[in-house]
């Protein structure tokens, strides 16, 4: 059975951005346009924040066992080289 050709990719400009399609609520879109809000900038900034928070959440989830074990070790053994600390 033949496979479908890959979907065409949008060109990436020199700014490192790619055009994309979004579906937005009409009322919010109209209000943003009336307020001269740069939709691309707002979407990019907010999405960047959401991606960063999700990456942090996943890192904490993936490394929770190690962090717990490390903290337990510190509780029982103290900080490494603590006896030479001068502060």
C-alpha distances in whole Angstrom, upper triangle without the diagonal:
4,7,10,13,15,18,21,24,27,30,32,36,39,40,37,36,32,32,31,31,33,34,37,40,42,45,45,43,46,49,47,47,51,52,50,48,46,42,40,43,44,40,40,43,42,38,40,42,40,38,41,42,39,38,42,41,38,41,43,41,40,43,45,46,47,49,51,51,53,55,56,57,59,61,62,63,63,62,62,65,67,70,70,69,72,71
4,7,9,12,15,18,21,24,27,29,33,35,37,34,33,29,29,28,28,31,32,36,38,40,43,43,41,44,47,45,45,48,49,48,46,43,40,38,41,41,38,37,40,40,37,38,41,38,36,39,41,37,37,41,40,38,40,43,41,39,42,45,46,47,49,50,51,52,55,56,57,59,61,62,62,63,61,61,64,66,69,69,68,71,70
4,6,9,12,15,17,21,24,26,29,32,33,30,29,26,26,25,25,27,29,32,35,37,40,40,38,41,43,42,42,45,46,44,42,40,36,34,37,38,34,33,37,36,33,34,37,35,32,35,37,34,33,37,37,34,36,39,37,36,39,42,43,44,45,47,48,49,51,53,54,55,57,59,59,60,58,58,61,63,66,66,65,68,67
4,6,9,12,15,18,21,23,27,30,31,28,27,23,23,21,22,24,26,29,32,34,37,37,35,37,40,38,38,42,43,41,39,36,33,31,34,35,31,31,34,34,30,32,35,33,30,34,35,32,32,36,36,33,36,39,37,36,39,41,43,44,45,47,49,49,51,53,54,56,57,59,60,60,58,58,61,62,66,66,65,67,66
4,6,9,12,15,17,20,24,27,28,25,24,21,21,20,20,23,25,29,32,33,37,36,34,37,39,37,37,41,42,39,37,35,32,29,32,33,30,29,33,33,29,30,34,32,30,33,35,32,32,35,36,33,35,38,37,36,39,42,43,44,45,47,49,49,51,53,54,55,57,59,59,59,57,57,60,62,65,65,63,66,65
4,6,9,12,15,17,21,24,25,22,21,17,18,17,18,21,23,26,30,31,35,34,31,34,37,35,34,38,39,37,34,32,29,26,29,30,27,26,29,29,26,27,30,28,26,29,31,28,28,32,32,30,32,35,34,33,36,38,40,41,42,44,45,46,48,50,51,52,54,56,56,56,54,54,57,58,62,61,60,62,61
4,6,9,12,15,18,22,22,20,18,15,14,13,14,17,19,23,26,28,31,30,28,31,33,31,31,35,35,33,31,28,25,23,26,27,24,23,27,27,23,25,28,26,24,27,30,27,27,31,31,29,31,35,34,33,36,38,40,41,42,44,46,46,48,50,51,52,54,56,56,56,54,54,57,58,62,61,60,62,61
4,7,9,12,15,19,20,18,16,12,12,12,14,17,20,23,27,28,31,30,27,30,32,30,30,33,34,31,30,27,24,21,24,26,23,22,26,26,23,24,28,27,25,28,30,28,28,32,32,31,32,36,35,34,37,40,42,42,43,46,47,47,49,51,52,53,55,57,57,57,55,55,57,58,62,61,60,62,61
4,6,9,12,15,16,14,12,9,10,10,12,16,19,22,26,27,30,28,26,29,31,28,28,31,32,29,27,24,22,19,21,23,20,19,22,23,20,21,25,24,22,24,27,25,25,29,30,28,30,33,33,32,35,37,40,40,40,43,45,45,46,49,50,50,52,55,55,54,52,52,54,55,59,58,57,59,57
4,6,9,13,14,12,10,6,6,8,11,14,17,20,24,25,28,26,23,26,28,25,25,28,29,26,24,21,19,16,18,20,18,17,20,22,19,20,23,23,21,24,27,25,25,29,30,29,30,34,34,33,36,38,41,41,41,44,46,45,47,50,50,51,53,55,55,54,52,52,54,56,59,58,56,58,57
4,6,10,11,10,9,6,8,10,13,17,20,23,26,27,30,28,25,28,29,26,26,29,29,26,25,21,19,16,18,21,19,17,21,22,20,20,24,24,22,25,28,27,26,30,31,30,31,35,35,34,37,39,42,42,42,45,47,46,47,50,51,51,53,56,55,54,52,52,54,55,59,58,56,57,56
4,7,8,6,6,5,8,11,14,17,21,23,26,27,30,27,25,27,29,26,25,29,28,25,23,19,18,15,16,19,17,15,18,20,18,18,21,22,20,22,25,25,24,27,29,28,29,32,33,32,34,37,40,39,39,42,44,43,45,48,48,48,51,53,53,51,49,49,51,52,55,54,52,54,53
4,5,6,6,7,9,12,16,19,22,24,27,28,30,28,25,27,28,25,24,28,27,24,22,18,18,14,15,19,18,15,18,21,19,19,22,23,22,23,27,27,26,29,31,30,31,34,35,35,37,39,42,41,41,44,46,45,46,49,50,50,52,55,54,53,50,50,52,53,56,55,53,54,53
4,5,8,10,12,16,19,22,25,26,30,31,32,30,27,29,30,27,26,29,28,25,23,19,19,16,16,20,19,16,18,22,20,19,23,24,22,23,27,27,26,29,31,31,31,34,36,35,37,39,42,41,41,44,46,44,46,49,49,49,51,54,53,51,49,48,50,51,54,53,51,52,51
4,5,9,11,14,18,20,23,24,27,28,30,27,24,27,27,24,23,26,25,22,20,16,16,13,13,16,16,13,15,18,17,16,19,21,20,20,24,25,24,26,29,29,29,32,33,33,34,37,40,39,38,42,44,42,43,47,47,46,49,52,51,49,46,46,48,49,52,51,49,50,48
4,7,10,13,17,18,22,23,27,28,30,27,25,27,28,24,24,28,27,24,21,17,17,13,13,16,15,12,14,17,15,14,18,19,17,18,22,22,21,24,26,26,26,29,30,30,31,34,37,36,36,39,41,40,41,44,44,44,47,49,49,47,44,44,46,47,51,49,47,49,47
4,7,9,13,15,18,20,23,24,26,23,21,24,25,21,21,25,24,21,18,15,14,10,11,14,12,10,13,15,13,13,16,18,16,18,21,21,21,23,26,25,26,29,30,30,32,34,37,37,36,39,41,40,41,45,45,45,47,50,50,48,46,46,48,49,52,51,49,50,49
4,6,10,12,16,18,22,23,25,23,20,23,25,21,21,25,24,22,19,16,14,11,13,15,13,11,14,16,14,14,18,18,17,19,22,22,21,25,26,26,27,30,31,30,33,35,38,38,38,41,42,42,43,46,47,47,49,52,51,50,48,48,50,51,55,54,52,53,52
4,7,10,13,15,19,20,22,20,18,20,22,19,19,22,22,20,18,14,12,9,12,14,12,11,15,16,15,16,19,19,18,21,24,23,23,27,28,28,29,32,32,33,35,37,40,40,40,43,45,44,45,48,49,49,51,54,54,53,50,51,53,54,58,57,54,56,54
4,7,10,13,16,18,20,18,16,19,21,18,18,22,22,20,18,15,12,10,13,14,11,11,15,15,13,15,18,18,17,20,22,21,22,25,26,26,28,31,31,31,34,36,39,39,39,41,44,43,44,47,48,48,50,53,53,52,50,51,53,54,57,57,55,56,54
4,7,10,13,14,18,16,14,17,19,17,17,20,21,20,17,15,12,11,14,15,12,13,16,16,14,17,20,18,18,22,23,22,24,27,27,27,29,32,32,32,35,37,40,40,40,42,45,45,46,48,50,50,51,54,55,54,52,53,55,56,59,59,57,58,56
4,6,10,12,15,13,11,14,16,15,15,19,19,18,16,14,10,10,14,13,10,12,15,14,12,16,18,16,17,20,21,20,22,25,25,26,28,30,30,31,34,35,38,39,39,41,43,44,44,47,48,48,50,53,53,52,51,52,54,54,58,58,56,57,55
4,7,9,12,11,10,13,15,14,15,18,19,19,17,16,12,13,16,15,12,15,17,16,15,18,20,18,19,22,23,22,24,27,26,27,30,32,31,32,35,36,39,41,40,42,45,45,45,48,50,50,51,54,55,54,52,53,56,56,60,60,57,59,57
4,6,9,7,6,10,12,11,12,15,16,16,14,14,10,12,15,13,11,14,16,14,14,18,19,17,19,22,22,22,25,27,26,27,30,32,31,33,36,36,40,41,40,42,45,45,45,48,50,49,50,53,55,53,52,53,56,56,59,59,57,58,56
4,6,5,6,9,10,11,12,14,16,16,15,16,13,15,17,15,13,17,19,16,17,20,21,19,22,25,24,24,27,29,28,29,32,33,33,35,38,38,41,43,42,43,46,47,46,49,51,51,52,55,56,55,53,55,58,57,61,61,58,60,57
4,6,5,6,9,10,11,12,14,15,14,16,13,16,18,16,15,19,21,19,20,23,24,22,25,28,27,27,30,32,32,33,36,37,37,39,41,42,45,46,45,47,50,50,50,52,55,54,55,58,60,58,57,58,61,61,64,64,61,63,60
4,5,5,6,9,10,11,12,14,14,16,14,17,19,16,16,20,21,19,20,24,24,23,26,28,28,28,31,33,32,34,36,37,37,39,42,42,45,47,45,47,50,50,50,52,55,54,55,58,59,58,56,58,61,60,64,64,61,62,59
4,5,5,6,9,10,11,12,11,13,11,14,15,13,13,17,17,15,17,20,20,19,22,25,24,25,28,29,29,31,33,34,34,37,39,39,43,44,42,44,47,47,46,49,52,51,52,55,56,54,53,55,57,57,60,60,57,58,55
4,5,5,6,9,10,10,9,11,8,12,14,12,12,15,17,16,17,20,21,20,22,25,25,26,28,30,30,32,34,35,36,37,40,40,44,45,43,45,48,48,48,51,53,52,53,56,57,56,54,56,58,58,61,61,58,59,56
4,5,5,6,9,10,10,12,11,15,16,15,15,19,20,19,20,23,24,24,26,28,29,29,32,34,34,35,38,39,39,41,43,44,47,48,47,49,52,52,51,54,56,55,56,60,61,59,57,59,61,61,64,64,61,62,59
4,5,5,6,9,9,12,11,15,16,14,15,18,19,18,20,23,23,23,26,27,27,29,31,32,33,35,37,38,38,40,42,43,46,47,46,47,51,50,50,52,55,54,54,58,59,57,55,57,59,59,62,62,59,60,57
4,5,5,6,5,8,8,11,12,10,12,15,15,15,17,19,20,20,23,25,25,26,29,30,30,32,34,35,36,38,40,41,44,45,43,45,49,48,47,50,53,51,52,56,57,55,53,55,57,56,60,59,56,57,54
4,5,5,6,8,8,12,13,12,14,16,17,17,19,22,22,23,25,27,28,29,31,33,33,35,37,38,39,41,43,44,47,48,46,48,52,51,51,54,56,55,56,59,60,58,56,57,59,59,63,62,59,60,57
4,5,8,11,12,15,16,15,17,20,20,20,22,24,25,26,28,30,30,32,34,35,36,38,40,41,42,44,45,46,50,50,49,51,54,53,52,56,58,56,57,61,62,59,58,59,61,61,64,64,61,61,58
4,5,9,11,14,14,13,15,18,18,18,20,22,23,24,26,28,28,30,32,33,34,36,38,39,40,42,43,44,48,48,46,48,51,51,50,53,55,54,55,58,59,56,55,56,58,58,61,60,57,58,55
4,6,9,12,12,11,14,16,16,17,20,21,22,23,25,27,28,29,31,33,34,36,37,38,40,41,43,44,48,48,46,48,51,50,50,53,55,54,55,58,59,56,54,56,58,57,61,60,57,57,54
4,6,9,8,8,10,13,13,13,16,18,18,20,22,23,24,26,28,29,30,32,33,35,36,38,39,40,44,44,42,45,48,47,46,49,51,50,51,55,55,53,51,52,54,54,57,57,54,54,51
4,6,5,6,9,10,11,12,14,15,17,18,20,21,23,24,26,27,29,30,32,33,35,36,38,39,42,43,41,44,46,45,45,49,50,49,50,54,54,52,50,51,53,53,56,55,52,53,51
4,5,5,6,8,10,11,12,14,15,16,18,20,21,22,24,26,27,28,30,31,32,34,36,37,40,41,39,42,45,44,44,47,49,48,49,53,53,51,49,50,53,52,56,55,52,53,51
4,6,5,6,8,10,10,12,14,15,16,18,20,21,22,24,25,26,28,30,31,32,34,36,39,39,38,41,43,42,43,46,47,46,48,51,52,50,48,49,51,51,54,54,51,52,50
4,6,5,6,8,10,10,12,14,15,16,18,20,21,23,24,26,27,29,30,31,33,34,38,38,36,39,42,41,41,44,45,44,46,49,49,47,45,46,48,48,52,51,48,49,47
4,5,5,6,8,10,11,12,14,15,17,18,20,21,23,24,26,27,29,30,32,33,36,37,35,37,40,39,39,42,44,43,44,48,48,46,44,46,48,47,51,50,47,48,46
4,6,5,6,8,10,10,12,14,15,16,18,20,21,22,24,26,27,28,30,31,35,35,34,36,39,38,38,41,43,42,44,47,47,46,44,45,47,47,51,51,48,49,47
4,6,5,6,9,10,10,12,14,15,16,18,20,21,22,24,25,26,28,30,33,33,32,35,37,37,37,40,41,41,42,45,46,44,42,43,45,45,49,48,45,47,45
4,6,5,6,9,10,11,13,14,15,17,19,20,21,23,25,26,27,28,32,32,30,33,36,35,35,38,39,38,40,43,44,42,39,41,43,43,46,46,43,44,41
4,5,5,6,9,10,11,12,14,15,17,18,20,21,23,24,26,27,30,31,29,31,34,34,33,37,38,37,39,42,43,41,39,40,43,42,46,46,43,44,42
4,5,5,6,8,10,10,12,14,15,16,18,20,21,22,24,25,29,29,28,30,33,33,33,36,38,37,38,42,42,40,39,40,42,42,46,46,43,45,42
4,6,5,6,9,10,10,12,14,15,16,18,20,21,22,24,27,27,26,29,31,31,31,34,35,35,36,40,40,38,36,37,39,39,43,43,40,42,39
4,5,5,6,9,10,11,12,14,15,17,18,20,21,22,26,26,24,27,30,29,29,32,33,33,34,37,38,36,34,35,38,38,41,41,38,40,37
4,5,5,6,9,10,10,12,14,15,16,18,20,21,24,25,24,26,29,28,28,31,33,33,34,37,38,36,35,36,39,39,42,42,40,41,39
4,6,5,6,9,10,10,12,14,15,16,18,20,23,23,22,25,27,27,27,30,32,32,33,36,37,35,34,35,37,38,41,41,39,41,39
4,5,5,6,9,10,11,12,14,15,16,18,21,21,20,23,25,24,25,28,29,29,31,33,34,32,30,31,34,34,38,38,35,37,35
4,5,5,6,9,10,11,12,14,15,16,20,20,19,21,24,23,23,26,28,27,29,32,33,31,29,31,34,34,37,37,35,37,34
4,5,5,6,8,10,10,12,14,15,18,19,18,20,23,23,23,26,28,28,29,32,33,32,31,32,35,35,39,39,37,39,37
4,5,5,6,9,10,10,12,14,17,17,17,19,22,21,22,25,26,26,28,31,31,30,28,29,32,33,36,37,35,37,35
4,5,5,6,9,10,11,12,15,15,14,17,19,19,19,22,23,23,25,28,28,27,25,27,30,30,33,34,31,34,32
4,5,5,6,9,10,10,14,15,14,16,18,19,19,21,23,23,24,27,28,27,26,28,31,31,35,35,33,35,33
4,5,5,6,8,10,13,14,13,16,18,18,19,22,23,24,25,28,29,28,27,28,31,32,35,36,34,37,35
4,5,5,6,8,11,11,11,14,16,16,17,19,21,21,23,25,26,25,24,25,28,28,32,32,31,33,32
4,6,5,6,9,10,8,11,13,13,14,16,18,19,20,22,23,23,22,23,27,27,30,31,29,32,30
4,6,5,8,10,10,11,14,15,15,17,19,20,21,24,25,25,24,26,29,29,33,34,32,35,33
4,6,8,9,10,12,13,14,16,17,19,20,22,24,24,25,24,25,28,29,32,33,32,35,34
4,6,5,6,9,10,11,12,14,15,17,18,20,21,21,20,21,24,25,29,30,28,31,30
4,6,5,6,9,10,10,12,14,15,16,18,20,20,20,21,25,25,28,30,28,31,30
4,6,5,6,9,10,11,12,14,15,17,18,19,19,20,24,24,27,29,28,31,30
4,5,5,6,8,10,10,12,14,15,16,17,16,17,21,21,25,26,25,28,28
4,5,5,6,8,10,10,12,14,15,15,14,16,19,20,23,24,23,26,25
4,5,5,6,9,10,10,12,14,14,15,17,20,20,23,25,24,27,26
4,5,5,6,9,10,11,12,13,14,15,19,19,22,24,23,27,26
4,5,5,6,9,10,10,11,10,12,15,16,19,21,20,23,23
4,5,5,6,9,10,9,10,12,16,15,18,20,19,22,21
4,5,5,6,8,9,11,13,17,16,19,21,21,24,23
4,5,5,6,7,9,10,14,14,16,19,18,22,22
4,6,5,4,6,8,12,11,14,16,15,19,18
4,6,6,8,11,14,13,15,18,17,20,19
4,6,9,11,14,13,15,18,18,21,21
4,7,8,11,10,12,15,15,18,19
4,6,9,7,10,12,12,15,15
4,6,5,9,10,10,13,13
4,5,8,9,10,13,14
4,5,6,7,11,12
4,5,5,9,10
4,6,8,11
4,6,9
4,6
4
